[in-house]
Amino acid sequence: MGQAAARFDYGLPGDAGVADDRLQERSFGWGAGEGRGVQPLAVSIFADRGYLRAEMAEDAAAAGLRVAQTSDLERLVSDAAAPGLGDLVLVDCPVIDGLELAALSRLDSCAAQSGSQLVVSTSIGSLDDVFGCLDQSEAQILVTPSRAERVIAMGRVLARTGNRVRELGEEDRLTLLRLTEQVTNIAARLEQLSPGNAADVESASAFRFNGEGGEAGPARLDEGTDRLVRTARPPLPDPRLVRKIIRQRQLRARFFEGDLFADPAWDMLLDLTAARVEHVRVSVTSLCIASGVPPTTALRWIGQMTDAGLLQRVDDETDRRRAFITLTDKAADAMARYFAELGSSANALV
């Protein structure tokens, strides 16, 4: 469980979610430490809706977690909950105001320092504000999640901490594996489109972005002079072409089930490619919509693609509470080379 859990008082008083003896008893019924004297991970729950607090507490206890405290968001705003956060913090804030945003930002910083894991659920209308507040703790963000999606999020926390408390369903497990595998494959394929060695790929100076898509190319050795020279990179494609491709892909949903052709990673890459040439900043909400999949699923893809070096978070210089998503230089270069490889045949795609 680690040292972090030992610092918290698992006996903190809370509302009925903590006082319920049945939940406390059930919290010891599962877990990797069962029968070995190892305390389960502690969870704190903050939500204004009482039925939801009870539901999350029940699911956490059934998964082998110990409920340290449950409360409404006012306790989070008052900062009284900070000393006893626990190993996992579940927060539900479908509609969020300024005070709650400030509290969420403090919670994010506190969790990053203590090692607590955050799972924050919100609505699509508040997603940009919530996303802007969570930039330190690698929090999981869920958008209007189902009960099953919250359970999956808790399962991912348990996987991160090395505890196997309850196995995910086979379908959910395969979905998570497929997501990770596909993003890894996409990153590898894009990497292959970029010439040069690994040092060129990782070098920030080798991927400068010069406005309309013209970028300095990677270094290569000139055979005649034995000097390093930069190869010209093709420009990014005309955004009107990319937008036409996006519209054509979206058209399929009118005639077939959307899941049949779901390809969120590629749809997001296309949207961000067009936005980069148009000098348009893309919010996380807009990118989730462009992905063509439910927002919570899109956020998992964004996280995976960020880890793979394809996407990056950029804070708003005028408002630190806001953040945008952009292509990394590596991904932009690969997209440019992809469309250059297609050449005039790209028009046949629309």
N, C-alpha and C positions, 0 to 999 in steps of 0.2 A: 504494500500500500504506500510506503514511503513515509518520510518524516513529516510531510505537510499535514497529513491526517491527524497525526499525534498532537498537533498544536491546537486542535479545535475541541471545544467542549460539546460532546455529543448530547449532553443532557440539557441544552438550552431550552428554556420554555418557549412555546410557540402556541399556535392555535390548535384546533382539534386534530389537524393533520399529524402533529407531533404527539399529542396527548393520547391518541388512540392506541391502546395497548396491543390491539391486534396487529397494527402495522409494525410496531416495535418487535413483536414476536416473529412476524413473517420475515423481517429483514435478516434474520439469521437462518432462514430455511434454505438459502441458496448461497453460492459463492465459492470462489476458488479456495478460500480459507476455511471453508466449513469443516469442522472437526479437527482443526489444526491450531486453534487459539488465535487466529488472525482476524482482526476486526474488519468488517466490510467498509467499503468506501462511504463517506458521509456526503449527503446531498442537502442543499438548501433550495427551497422553492419559493418564488415570489410571483404572485399573480393576483389580480383584483377579483377575478371570478372564482368564487368559493368552490363551485363544483369542479372547476379545472384543477385547483390546488389539490383537492381530494383525489382526483383521478391520477394526477402526476405522482402523488405520494404513494398511491396504491401500486402503480406500475413500477416505481423505483424500488419499493419494498419487495415486490414480487421478483424483481431482477437481482435481488441480493444486496441492494444498497441500504444504508441506514439513514433515515430521514432525520436530519439534525434540526431543521426548523422549516416552517411554512408560514408565509405571511403575505400581506398585500404589498403593493409597490410603495406605499407610504413609508414603510419600514426601510426600504432600500434607499429612498430619497433622504430619509433622516440620517442615513449612514450608521444607524444603530446595528445593522446586520453585519458590518465589516469584520468584527472580531471572530465570527463563527461561520464563515462562508462554507467551509468544508471542501471536499475534493471535487464536487460537481455542483454547479449552480444552474438551476432551471429558471428562466425568466420569461414571462408572457406579457408583452406590451403591444397589443394590436393597434392602439392609438396612443401616441406618446407626446408629452408636452416638454417644454424647455427644462423644467426641473428634473424630469425623468431622464431626459437625454444627458444632462450633466451627471446624474447618478449612474447611468449606464456607462458613461466614459470613465468615471472613477472606478466602477466595478471592473471594467476592462483592464485598467492599469493595475488594480489590486490583484486580479487573477493572474496577470502576466508575471507579477513578482512572486506570488505564492505558489504558482503552479496549478491553481484550480482550473477546471475545465468549465467553459460556459456553453450553454445551449439556450439561445434566445429566439423566441417565436414572436412574429409580428405580422402585420398585414402588408399587402402590396403598396398601399398608400403611404405607409411609414417606413418602407424598406430603405430608401435612400438615407433617411435620417439615422436609422439604426445602424446601417452599414458604415456610415461616416464615423460613428462613435466607437466602433470595434475594430481597432487597427493594431492591437498589441498582443492579445491573448489567443489568437487563432480560434475565435469563437465559431461555433456552428450556428448559422442563422436559418430558421425555418419560417416559411411563409404560409400562414393559415394552415398549419399542419394537421393531419389526422392523428389519432391516437397511435396508430402503427408507426407513423413517421417519427413521433417522439421516442418511441421505444427503440427504433433503429438508431436514432441519434445517441441514446444512452449506450447502446451496444457499441457504437464507434468509440465512445469515451472509454469503455471497458477495454476495447482492443488497444487503444493508445497506452493505457496504463498497464497492459500486460496481464490483465485479469480476464479469465473466461468464466463469466458468471452464468450466463444462459446463452445457448447457441441460438443465433438468428435462424429464422426459417430458411429452408433451402433456396427458395425463390429470391428472398431478400439478399442472402449471402451471395448468390450468383450475380445479382444485379450490381452489388458493390464491386465485385471482382471484375465484372465486365466493364464498368465505368473506368476503373483504374487501368485495366489492360488497354482499353481503346485510347485513352488519353496518352498513355505511354507510347503506343504504336504511332499515333499522330505526331507526337514530338519527334520520334525517331525518323519518320518519313520526311518531315520538314527539315530535320537536320541534314538529311541526305541531299536535299535540294540546294543546300548552301555549300559552295566549294571552299576549300581551305582546310587547315588542320584544326584541332580542338582549341588551340590557343587563339586562333582567329575568331572562332565562334564565341568564346568567352570574353574576348576583349571588348570593352565598352567603346573604345575609340574606333574600332573597326565597324561599328554599326551606328554611325551618326545619321540622323534624319535631317534632310535638307529640304524641307518644305514640300514640294510637289512630288515627292517620291524619289528624287534623285539622291542616292546615297553613295558614300565612298565604299569601294569594294574591298574585299579581303586581300591581304598581302599574298603575293606569289613571287617566286624567284624567276627573274628574267634570265633565260639561258645565255643570252649574248653578253650581258653586262654583269651577271651575278649580283644584281641589285634587286631589292625588294620593290615591287611596284604594285599599285592598286588596280584591280580589274574593275571595269565599269559595271555597275549594276543596272539592271533594267528598272524603269520607273514602275511604281504601283499602277494598277490598271485604272482606266477611266471609271470613276465611281458610278456613272450612269449605267455602264455595263454590269457592274456588280449589283446594283439595285435591281436591274432587270432579272438577273439570275435569282436574286432573293425572292422577287415577286413570283417568278416561275415556280420556285420550290414551294412557296406558300400556296400556290394555286392547287397543288395536289390534295391539300386538306379538304377542298370542297367536294372531292369525288371519292376519297379514300379515308380510312381511319388515320388520324394524325400519327399515331404510334407506329404505323406501318413504315413510314419513311423518316421517322425521327432521327435526326443527326445533329444534336445541339452543338457539338464542338465546331462542326464545319459552318453551321449557320451563324454562330457567334464570330468566327474568324472572318466570314464574309462581311458581316455588319461592321466590324471594327476596321476592316480594310477600307471600305468605302468611307467611313467616318474619318479615318486618318487623312485621306486625300482631301476631304471636304473641310478639314480643320474643325470638325465638330466633336465635342466632348460627349462621351457616352456614359450615362449613369448606370448603376447596377440594375435598377428597375427596367430601364430601356433594354439592356442587354438580356435580361431574363425573358422579356417579351419576344425579343428577336430569336431566342433559342428555340421557341416553339414547343417547349416542355414546361411542366409546372414549375413555378418559381423556386420551390425548395430543391427540386432536382437540378434546375439550372445553377443554383448557388453551389451545389456539390461539384458540378462540372467546372464552374469558374475557379473553385478552390483547387481542383485537380490540375487544371490548365495553368494556373499560376505556379503551382509547385513544379510543373513540367517546364517552366520558363517560356511559356507562350503568351501569357497575359501578365499585366502588372497593374497594381493599384497606384493611382496618382491623386494626391490630396489637392483640394481646391485651395489655391493660394489666397483667395479672398475670403474664404469661409472654411476654417479648419474642421468644421463639423460635416463637411461634404467631401465626397471622394468619387473618382471616376475610374473606369477601366479602359485600358489601352492595350494594343499589341506591344510586345517587346520588339526591339530592333531585329532580333533573330527571326521572330515570326513574320514581321513585316517584310523582311528580305526574302524569306521563303515564299510568301504569298506573291511577291513581285516576280520571282523566278518561275513560279507555277503558271501564272498568267502569261508570262513571256514565252514559256514552253508551249502553251496552247496556241499562241499567236492568233491569227485571224480565225482559227477554228473556234475560238471562244464565243463568237457570235452565233455559232450553231447550237450553243447551249440554251439559247433563249428563243 
